[in-house]
Amino acid sequence: MRLLTHNLLSSHVRGVGPCGFPLRLQATEVRINPVEFNPDFTVRMIPKVEWAALLEAADNLHLTEVPKEPIQGYEHNEEFLRKMHHVLLEVEVLEGTLQCPESGRVFPISRGIPSMLLSDEETET
């Protein structure tokens, strides 16, 4: 699971509502998977990033070179875009868990795929 994916996921356990974001990330296996740099894609993703969630996830993974916020004119700053490309698209959590901050429900990550399936009792109706 890439950190871009993590930044978009939330818990839909019954009764949680908007408090199911961000999911707490705990990783037991992480790899860096090089991906071709695409500055246009990265520029389009920056406005969608929830920075507090990204910084928390990066901190949990001990990533040090994560920009603390978008910089003025980031669209034309290749160094900033490359850092964001790396953290959003190249850092991949292979094994670990995601935990709902409201309900405490734990979702496993196995082979890079988060399992967000809920039982019937957990789903919103």
N, CA, C and O of each residue as an XYZ file, in Angstrom:
500
protein
N       0.845     -1.167      0.000
C       0.000      0.000      0.000
C       0.893      1.235      0.000
O       1.781      1.375      0.842
N       0.655      2.095     -0.922
C       1.410      3.351     -0.986
C       0.811      4.365     -0.011
O      -0.349      4.246      0.384
N       1.599      5.349      0.367
C       1.103      6.351      1.301
C       0.021      7.219      0.671
O      -0.801      7.786      1.390
N       0.002      7.335     -0.645
C      -1.094      8.043     -1.304
C      -2.411      7.314     -1.024
O      -3.424      7.949     -0.730
N      -2.395      5.994     -1.114
C      -3.588      5.205     -0.819
C      -3.997      5.393      0.634
O      -5.168      5.629      0.932
N      -3.030      5.286      1.535
C      -3.327      5.475      2.961
C      -3.989      6.826      3.198
O      -4.907      6.938      4.011
N      -3.533      7.834      2.501
C      -4.042      9.188      2.693
C      -5.491      9.338      2.247
O      -6.153     10.311      2.609
N      -5.985      8.387      1.468
C      -7.355      8.455      0.959
C      -8.326      7.534      1.700
O      -9.540      7.658      1.533
N      -7.806      6.613      2.514
C      -8.649      5.623      3.183
C      -9.220      6.140      4.491
O      -8.579      6.908      5.209
N     -10.450      5.700      4.790
C     -11.041      5.977      6.099
C     -11.875      4.775      6.507
O     -12.220      3.939      5.672
N     -12.195      4.690      7.778
C     -12.987      3.593      8.316
C     -14.466      3.885      8.131
O     -14.920      5.017      8.304
N     -15.209      2.843      7.777
C     -16.652      2.983      7.624
C     -17.400      2.075      8.600
O     -18.498      1.599      8.312
N     -16.779      1.846      9.760
C     -17.439      1.067     10.800
C     -18.667      1.839     11.265
O     -18.615      3.059     11.422
N     -19.765      1.134     11.483
C     -21.023      1.759     11.896
C     -20.798      2.681     13.096
O     -20.149      2.306     14.072
N     -21.343      3.882     13.003
C     -21.291      4.833     14.102
C     -20.042      5.687     14.162
O     -19.948      6.578     15.006
N     -19.075      5.436     13.284
C     -17.818      6.183     13.340
C     -17.940      7.540     12.673
O     -17.440      8.528     13.212
N     -18.589      7.622     11.518
C     -18.717      8.889     10.806
C     -17.366      9.420     10.353
O     -16.473      8.637     10.031
N     -17.203     10.746     10.324
C     -15.959     11.333      9.814
C     -14.769     11.152     10.754
O     -13.648     11.520     10.404
N     -14.996     10.593     11.935
C     -13.898     10.393     12.889
C     -13.054      9.171     12.541
O     -12.120      8.849     13.275
N     -13.355      8.482     11.442
C     -12.602      7.302     11.036
C     -11.398      7.633     10.179
O     -10.898      6.778      9.448
N     -10.931      8.863     10.265
C      -9.775      9.315      9.475
C      -8.907     10.197     10.343
O      -9.435     10.978     11.134
N      -7.605     10.101     10.227
C      -6.830      9.143      9.437
C      -6.674      7.823     10.178
O      -6.680      7.776     11.408
N      -6.536      6.771      9.414
C      -6.267      5.469     10.003
C      -4.823      5.443     10.496
O      -3.909      5.899      9.808
N      -4.633      4.902     11.704
C      -3.270      4.811     12.261
C      -2.527      3.682     11.565
O      -2.986      2.541     11.537
N      -1.388      4.014     11.012
C      -0.587      3.066     10.241
C       0.525      2.485     11.103
O       1.314      3.219     11.697
N       0.576      1.161     11.163
C       1.676      0.443     11.798
C       2.220     -0.530     10.764
O       1.488     -1.389     10.272
N       3.486     -0.402     10.436
C       4.077     -1.240      9.399
C       5.105     -2.192     10.004
O       5.905     -1.807     10.857
N       5.066     -3.434      9.546
C       6.087     -4.399      9.939
C       7.051     -4.687      8.787
O       8.142     -5.217      8.994
N       6.634     -4.332      7.577
C       7.509     -4.482      6.411
C       7.223     -3.367      5.420
O       6.085     -3.172      4.993
N       8.274     -2.640      5.062
C       8.177     -1.516      4.125
C       9.276     -1.683      3.091
O      10.380     -2.126      3.411
N       8.975     -1.333      1.869
C      10.033     -1.312      0.846
C       9.902     -0.032      0.036
O       8.839      0.584     -0.039
N      11.014      0.339     -0.563
C      11.039      1.462     -1.499
C      10.990      0.851     -2.892
O      11.869      0.085     -3.287
N       9.950      1.206     -3.619
C       9.721      0.659     -4.946
C       9.813      1.805     -5.952
O       8.861      2.575     -6.085
N      10.944      1.939     -6.669
C      11.083      3.057     -7.604
C       9.977      3.081     -8.651
O       9.628      2.063     -9.248
N       9.439      4.284     -8.850
C       8.375      4.519     -9.831
C       8.826      5.692    -10.691
O       9.399      6.656    -10.185
N       8.566      5.607    -11.987
C       8.963      6.692    -12.891
C       8.342      8.016    -12.428
O       7.144      8.095    -12.155
N       9.176      9.037    -12.348
C       8.746     10.353    -11.887
C       7.791     10.968    -12.903
O       8.109     11.082    -14.086
N       6.619     11.361    -12.422
C       5.611     11.999    -13.261
C       5.209     13.304    -12.561
O       4.319     13.299    -11.712
N       5.858     14.419    -12.912
C       5.580     15.667    -12.204
C       4.137     16.138    -12.355
O       3.583     16.710    -11.416
N       3.517     15.915    -13.502
C       2.133     16.353    -13.704
C       1.182     15.640    -12.745
O       0.304     16.268    -12.154
N       1.358     14.334    -12.594
C       0.521     13.577    -11.667
C       0.731     14.068    -10.240
O      -0.230     14.269     -9.498
N       1.979     14.258     -9.864
C       2.288     14.708     -8.506
C       1.674     16.072     -8.232
O       1.121     16.294     -7.155
N       1.762     16.985     -9.188
C       1.152     18.315     -9.031
C      -0.353     18.186     -8.799
O      -0.914     18.900     -7.967
N      -1.009     17.282     -9.528
C      -2.461     17.110     -9.369
C      -2.834     16.483     -8.026
O      -3.942     16.694     -7.534
N      -1.925     15.719     -7.432
C      -2.224     15.053     -6.159
C      -2.015     15.963     -4.947
O      -2.671     15.773     -3.923
N      -1.126     16.935     -5.040
C      -0.785     17.784     -3.885
C      -2.027     18.410     -3.238
O      -2.133     18.360     -2.013
N      -2.973     18.995     -3.985
C      -4.144     19.595     -3.328
C      -5.045     18.578     -2.629
O      -5.833     18.953     -1.760
N      -4.942     17.305     -2.991
C      -5.785     16.271     -2.403
C      -5.204     15.687     -1.114
O      -5.903     14.993     -0.376
N      -3.930     15.967     -0.844
C      -3.239     15.379      0.306
C      -3.733     16.006      1.606
O      -3.804     17.228      1.737
N      -4.073     15.140      2.568
C      -4.358     15.573      3.931
C      -3.020     15.564      4.662
O      -2.519     14.506      5.040
N      -2.444     16.754      4.858
C      -1.064     16.862      5.330
C      -0.850     16.279      6.716
O       0.165     15.624      6.949
N      -1.769     16.495      7.637
C      -1.587     15.962      8.992
C      -1.515     14.437      8.949
O      -0.690     13.837      9.639
N      -2.370     13.809      8.145
C      -2.371     12.352      8.021
C      -1.076     11.867      7.368
O      -0.505     10.863      7.792
N      -0.619     12.571      6.349
C       0.630     12.196      5.679
C       1.809     12.296      6.635
O       2.649     11.398      6.679
N       1.878     13.376      7.396
C       2.995     13.566      8.320
C       2.985     12.522      9.432
O       4.040     12.044      9.848
N       1.795     12.171      9.913
C       1.697     11.129     10.945
C       2.170      9.787     10.402
O       2.933      9.082     11.062
N       1.717      9.431      9.195
C       2.131      8.164      8.585
C       3.638      8.159      8.327
O       4.307      7.162      8.597
N       4.168      9.248      7.815
C       5.605      9.336      7.552
C       6.400      9.214      8.839
O       7.448      8.570      8.863
N       5.913      9.823      9.905
C       6.578      9.726     11.193
C       6.568      8.278     11.695
O       7.577      7.790     12.203
N       5.435      7.597     11.554
C       5.345      6.188     11.967
C       6.320      5.306     11.197
O       6.783      4.291     11.717
N       6.631      5.686      9.969
C       7.553      4.916      9.130
C       8.988      5.440      9.224
O       9.882      4.936      8.543
N       9.205      6.440     10.061
C      10.526      7.044     10.269
C      11.094      7.657      8.987
O      12.297      7.588      8.733
N      10.217      8.254      8.190
C      10.655      8.963      6.985
C      11.021     10.384      7.386
O      10.240     11.068      8.049
N      12.186     10.821      6.991
C      12.666     12.116      7.460
C      12.546     13.248      6.451
O      12.448     14.409      6.848
N      12.551     12.949      5.186
C      12.562     14.013      4.179
C      11.178     14.263      3.581
O      11.005     14.278      2.362
N      10.218     14.455      4.448
C       8.849     14.704      4.006
C       8.543     16.182      4.209
O       8.643     16.679      5.331
N       8.174     16.888      3.154
C       7.826     18.303      3.318
C       6.688     18.469      4.317
O       5.728     17.698      4.305
N       6.793     19.463      5.170
C       5.802     19.690      6.227
C       4.512     20.311      5.703
O       3.474     20.242      6.361
N       4.575     20.903      4.543
C       3.408     21.522      3.908
C       3.777     21.858      2.478
O       4.959     21.881      2.135
N       2.776     22.123      1.628
C       3.101     22.535      0.255
C       3.811     23.887      0.281
O       3.477     24.763      1.079
N       4.771     24.038     -0.581
C       5.487     25.314     -0.652
C       4.880     26.182     -1.754
O       4.252     25.682     -2.688
N       5.079     27.465     -1.625
C       4.610     28.413     -2.647
C       5.247     28.062     -3.986
O       6.465     27.907     -4.075
N       4.432     27.939     -5.017
C       4.946     27.643     -6.355
C       5.442     26.218     -6.523
O       6.302     25.961     -7.365
N       4.914     25.283     -5.735
C       5.382     23.892     -5.792
C       5.253     23.300     -7.194
O       5.997     22.390     -7.561
N       4.312     23.816     -7.969
C       4.087     23.280     -9.316
C       5.339     23.334    -10.179
O       5.487     22.547    -11.114
N       6.250     24.271     -9.864
C       7.456     24.466    -10.676
C       8.725     24.131     -9.900
O       9.825     24.440    -10.358
N       8.591     23.506     -8.734
C       9.749     23.188     -7.897
C      10.014     21.689     -7.981
O       9.373     20.897     -7.290
N      10.955     21.310     -8.825
C      11.213     19.888     -9.068
C      11.691     19.164     -7.809
O      11.324     18.010     -7.589
N      12.492     19.816     -6.991
C      12.976     19.167     -5.770
C      11.800     18.800     -4.854
O      11.736     17.680     -4.346
N      10.880     19.732     -4.645
C       9.694     19.470     -3.828
C       8.857     18.350     -4.444
O       8.430     17.436     -3.738
N       8.621     18.415     -5.746
C       7.801     17.408     -6.419
C       8.427     16.020     -6.340
O       7.719     15.025     -6.187
N       9.743     15.953     -6.444
C      10.420     14.649     -6.335
C      10.297     14.079     -4.923
O      10.114     12.873     -4.756
N      10.395     14.930     -3.917
C      10.217     14.463     -2.531
C       8.802     13.938     -2.325
O       8.604     12.892     -1.706
N       7.822     14.666     -2.845
C       6.436     14.235     -2.699
C       6.163     12.965     -3.507
O       5.453     12.071     -3.046
N       6.723     12.890     -4.705
C       6.601     11.683     -5.522
C       7.130     10.481     -4.736
O       6.496      9.427     -4.698
N       8.279     10.650     -4.120
C       8.894      9.556     -3.367
C       7.986      9.102     -2.219
O       7.670      7.918     -2.102
N       7.571     10.043     -1.382
C       6.794      9.662     -0.201
C       5.404      9.132     -0.575
O       4.918      8.207      0.077
N       4.765      9.674     -1.576
C       3.411      9.250     -1.944
C       3.380      7.968     -2.773
O       2.463      7.159     -2.630
N       4.377      7.778     -3.639
C       4.291      6.700     -4.626
C       5.360      5.623     -4.520
O       5.147      4.513     -5.007
N       6.500      5.910     -3.903
C       7.578      4.924     -3.875
C       7.700      4.190     -2.543
O       8.244      3.086     -2.504
N       7.215      4.764     -1.470
C       7.219      4.094     -0.173
C       6.006      3.175     -0.138
O       4.870      3.628     -0.271
N       6.255      1.886      0.040
C       5.174      0.906     -0.022
C       5.161      0.047      1.248
O       6.154     -0.595      1.588
N       4.037      0.050      1.929
C       3.857     -0.784      3.117
C       3.376     -2.151      2.639
O       2.295     -2.274      2.063
N       4.189     -3.172      2.886
C       3.839     -4.526      2.450
C       3.051     -5.280      3.519
O       2.105     -6.001      3.203
N       3.436     -5.115      4.772
C       2.780     -5.811      5.876
C       2.568     -4.832      7.013
O       3.415     -3.978      7.275
N       1.436     -4.959      7.686
C       1.170     -4.098      8.824
C      -0.317     -4.018      9.097
O      -1.081     -4.914      8.739
N      -0.720     -2.918      9.744
C      -2.132     -2.724     10.069
C      -2.519     -1.255      9.940
O      -1.685     -0.351      9.989
N      -3.813     -1.068      9.774
C      -4.443      0.246      9.836
C      -5.458      0.165     10.964
O      -6.208     -0.808     11.050
N      -5.493      1.177     11.836
C      -6.437      1.153     12.946
C      -7.327      2.380     12.910
O      -6.851      3.506     12.767
N      -8.635      2.146     13.042
C      -9.602      3.239     13.085
C      -9.400      4.005     14.385
O      -9.422      3.397     15.455
N      -9.205      5.318     14.329
C      -8.972      6.099     15.543
C     -10.205      6.197     16.442
O     -10.074      6.470     17.636
N     -11.382      5.983     15.895
C     -12.614      6.110     16.670
C     -13.048      4.779     17.281
O     -13.304      4.698     18.483
N     -13.133      3.733     16.451
C     -13.654      2.446     16.932
C     -12.562      1.513     17.439
O     -12.840      0.589     18.203
N     -11.324      1.748     17.020
C     -10.236      0.847     17.378
C     -10.129     -0.363     16.472
O      -9.224     -1.181     16.639
N     -11.039     -0.492     15.515
C     -11.029     -1.629     14.584
C      -9.710     -1.650     13.823
O      -9.253     -0.624     13.317
N      -9.101     -2.841     13.749
C      -7.820     -3.011     13.064
C      -8.059     -3.702     11.731
O      -8.751     -4.717     11.650
N      -7.470     -3.126     10.688
C      -7.545     -3.673      9.334
C      -6.136     -4.140      8.945
O      -5.190     -3.357      9.022
N      -5.985     -5.394      8.533
C      -4.647     -5.881      8.175
C      -4.191     -5.402      6.798
O      -5.002     -5.159      5.904
N      -2.886     -5.274      6.654
C      -2.261     -5.033      5.350
C      -1.412     -6.269      5.075
O      -0.519     -6.595      5.856
N      -1.682     -6.947      3.984
C      -0.956     -8.163      3.638
C      -0.526     -8.089      2.181
O      -1.348     -7.861      1.294
N       0.747     -8.280      1.943
C       1.327     -8.214      0.593
C       0.982     -6.902     -0.104
O       0.771     -6.859     -1.316
N       0.928     -5.828      0.697
C       0.692     -4.497      0.152
C      -0.768     -4.139     -0.048
O      -1.072     -3.066     -0.570
N      -1.690     -5.026      0.360
C      -3.113     -4.785      0.125
C      -3.837     -4.636      1.468
O      -3.841     -5.564      2.276
N      -4.444     -3.477      1.704
C      -5.219     -3.326      2.935
C      -6.575     -4.016      2.788
O      -7.255     -3.854      1.775
N      -6.963     -4.789      3.809
C      -8.270     -5.447      3.803
C      -9.212     -4.623      4.665
O      -9.104     -4.611      5.891
N     -10.132     -3.939      4.010
C     -11.060     -3.047      4.705
C     -12.454     -3.667      4.815
O     -13.429     -2.957      5.063
N     -12.556     -4.982      4.632
C     -13.847     -5.659      4.694
C     -14.401     -5.625      6.112
O     -13.671     -5.818      7.084
N     -15.699     -5.378      6.212
C     -16.383     -5.317      7.498
C     -17.403     -6.443      7.590
O     -17.928     -6.905      6.577
N     -17.673     -6.875      8.802
C     -18.753     -7.847      9.020
C     -20.090     -7.106      8.894
O     -20.135     -5.877      8.926
N     -21.164     -7.869      8.751
C     -22.494     -7.247      8.640
C     -22.802     -6.355      9.841
O     -23.422     -5.302      9.692
N     -22.372     -6.772     11.024
C     -22.649     -6.011     12.237
C     -21.904     -4.666     12.255
O     -22.330     -3.722     12.922
N     -20.807     -4.592     11.526
C     -19.991     -3.379     11.529
C     -20.403     -2.364     10.470
O     -20.004     -1.202     10.545
N     -21.182     -2.776      9.502
C     -21.497     -1.879      8.393
C     -22.603     -0.902      8.730
O     -23.493     -1.182      9.534
N     -22.521      0.244      8.097
C     -23.552      1.254      8.266
C     -24.766      0.861      7.443
O     -24.630      0.357      6.328
N     -25.927      1.085      7.980
C     -27.144      0.751      7.238
C     -27.938      1.996      6.942
O     -28.999      1.919      6.323
